């Protein structure tokens, strides 16, 4: 299915490849009249997929990532006769055993090791921790491969085992709510203000592909943020735009963000 040009014009260029892939999945669900399961998609990709699916009266979409409020989820695009169950999303959870007293694991290490095993990013869902233990979510058909092939993360010896859904870790949320006043909602202005760096440094980070907007690399400092946008700055942390609370007495924007700064 060709993506209508009238639809394309409403999305950024870097979103279009995903939109075309999504259009193909929708066409498959329509032509074969059966549910189609995606790989793991992030929140922005899920939002884009929902926009396309909702154009069709005879299709629905549901998603699940292994636990409530997962950032990465698998979606099912399905005809009206189908009623998806949790098992239909084919999401498994793997726990990582390692010498907790003598080693420390990081999210980036775990993701890097999994990607280094030869699998695609959309095979892996969220990677979560309770500050000591670690788990990650994965497409069910890849469990045996990872369990049998991954035995080190960095220099740390690990053992991967499939776990039960009831054993999902209680995730710690490190985000802090920050309220600021800003002259504008430009991407570089927000990055500079939240991380207390100069505007010129913020621009350099954006121009040199150190910043991701809604999980896509974005190199335009003058982009105007919208509520629910998620910014990730390599080496600094992540920011989610929660609320626009209007103007201050001095005419500046009063805005609220959730911020996770790298330690």
RATA-V699793 format. One line per field, one symbol per residue. ss: DSSP state (H for helix, E for strand, - for the rest). phi: phi as a letter, one per 20 degrees, with the letter a starting at -180 (. if undefined). Layout:
ss->???
phi->???
//
This chain:
ss->----HHHH----HHHHHHHHHHHHHHHHHHHH---EEEEEE-HHHHHHHHHHH-----EEEEEE--------EEEEEEE------HHHH-EEEEEEE---------HHHHHHHHHH----HHHEEEEEE----EEEEEEHHHHHHHHHH--EE--EE-EEEEE-HHH--------EEEEEEE---EHHHHHHHH----HHHHHHHHH---EEE--EE------E-----EEEE---EEEEEEEEEEE-----EEEEEEEEE--
phi->.ffgffegfecfgfefgffffffffffffffelbfceeffceffffffffgffffdfdccbcbbdoafmffdceddebfffecfdgffelddddedebfgfdbcdcgffffffffffoeeffedefdcbdncecbbdbggfdfggfgeddcccmeefccecfdegfdffffeeefdecdcdcfadggfffgfffdlcffffgffgffemecddlmdfcddfefefcgnfddcdgndqccdeebdendffeneeecccecdefd
//
